[in-house]
Structures are given as structure tokens and as C-alpha cells.
Amino acid sequence: MPISPVLEGQTTYPFVRLNEAARRVEARGVDVIDFGTGDPREATDPLIRQALVDGVRERMGYPLAQGLPELREAIADWTRRRFDV
């Protein structure tokens, strides 16, 4: 089955390359501070988790407002230019 040229042209995900480079540097004995993808190593504090749960319970759905006309126009202009629609 043929593969899409778009997919064939895809390179390795940048964070994979970054992690590989960091591991190579660590293997040389360098202490690396990882500011990569932001995956936490420690569990989130229970107070923060509860605040998130409470916040979700209080706010449901999307606002009824259509947004600022200037912003909507800017988004429409960008979409027109970017996707020719």
C-alpha cells in the first residue's frame, strides 16, 4: 500500500531527538537538567488536584459570547490566507 508523501517526509519528533541528545551527554557523565517535554516526575500535590476538580465542577460548557469582532476577523483572515478558503 502506498504511503502518503506527506507522511514519508515526516522527520523524527523533535523531542525524541532532544531526549536522545540528552542521554548521550549524560552517558559522558554530564549532569543534565531536563527542560524537555515537561512530563512531571513527582505526583501533583493533592491540594492542586482538588482545586482542579473543584474548578471543573463550577464551570461547565462554553460561553455564549461570539468573541471580539476584531479577533474573529483576524482569525478569518489568517484562515483565508493559510488554507485558501
C-alpha positions as CSV (number, residue, x, y, z in Angstrom):
1,M,0.0,0.0,0.0
2,P,1.5,3.4,-0.9
3,I,2.3,5.8,1.8
4,S,1.3,9.5,1.6
5,P,4.2,11.7,0.6
6,V,3.4,14.0,3.5
7,L,3.9,11.1,5.9
8,E,7.1,9.9,4.1
9,G,8.5,13.4,4.6
10,Q,8.0,13.4,8.3
11,T,11.1,13.6,10.4
12,T,11.7,12.3,13.9
13,Y,9.7,14.2,16.5
14,P,12.0,17.0,17.8
15,F,11.6,16.0,21.5
16,V,12.7,12.5,20.7
17,R,15.9,13.9,19.2
18,L,16.3,16.2,22.1
19,N,15.9,13.3,24.6
20,E,18.4,11.2,22.6
21,A,21.0,14.0,22.7
22,A,20.5,14.5,26.5
23,R,21.0,10.8,27.1
24,R,24.3,10.9,25.0
25,V,25.5,13.8,27.1
26,E,24.5,12.1,30.4
27,A,26.4,9.0,29.2
28,R,29.5,11.2,29.2
29,G,29.0,12.0,32.8
30,V,27.5,15.4,32.4
31,D,24.6,16.3,34.8
32,V,21.7,17.3,32.5
33,I,18.8,19.4,33.7
34,D,15.9,18.3,31.6
35,F,13.6,21.1,30.4
36,G,12.2,19.0,27.7
37,T,8.5,18.0,27.3
38,G,7.5,18.9,30.9
39,D,6.4,15.4,32.0
40,P,6.4,15.6,35.8
41,R,8.4,13.1,37.8
42,E,6.6,13.7,41.0
43,A,2.9,13.4,41.7
44,T,0.9,16.6,41.7
45,D,0.1,17.8,45.2
46,P,-3.3,16.7,46.4
47,L,-4.4,20.3,47.1
48,I,-3.7,21.3,43.5
49,R,-5.6,18.2,42.2
50,Q,-8.6,19.0,44.3
51,A,-8.6,22.6,43.1
52,L,-8.7,21.4,39.5
53,V,-11.6,19.1,40.3
54,D,-13.5,21.9,42.1
55,G,-12.8,24.2,39.2
56,V,-14.3,21.8,36.7
57,R,-17.4,21.3,38.8
58,E,-18.0,25.0,38.9
59,R,-17.5,25.8,35.2
60,M,-19.4,23.9,32.6
61,G,-19.6,24.5,28.8
62,Y,-18.5,27.3,26.6
63,P,-19.6,30.9,26.9
64,L,-22.4,32.2,24.8
65,A,-20.4,35.2,23.5
66,Q,-19.1,35.0,20.0
67,G,-15.9,36.8,20.9
68,L,-14.4,40.1,19.9
69,P,-15.2,41.0,16.3
70,E,-11.6,42.1,15.7
71,L,-10.3,38.8,16.8
72,R,-12.8,36.8,14.8
73,E,-11.9,38.9,11.7
74,A,-8.2,38.3,12.3
75,I,-8.7,34.6,12.6
76,A,-10.9,34.5,9.5
77,D,-8.2,36.5,7.5
78,W,-5.5,34.1,8.7
79,T,-7.6,31.1,7.8
80,R,-8.3,32.5,4.3
81,R,-4.6,33.1,3.7
82,R,-3.4,29.9,5.2
83,F,-5.9,27.5,3.7
84,D,-7.2,29.5,0.8
85,V,-10.8,29.2,1.9
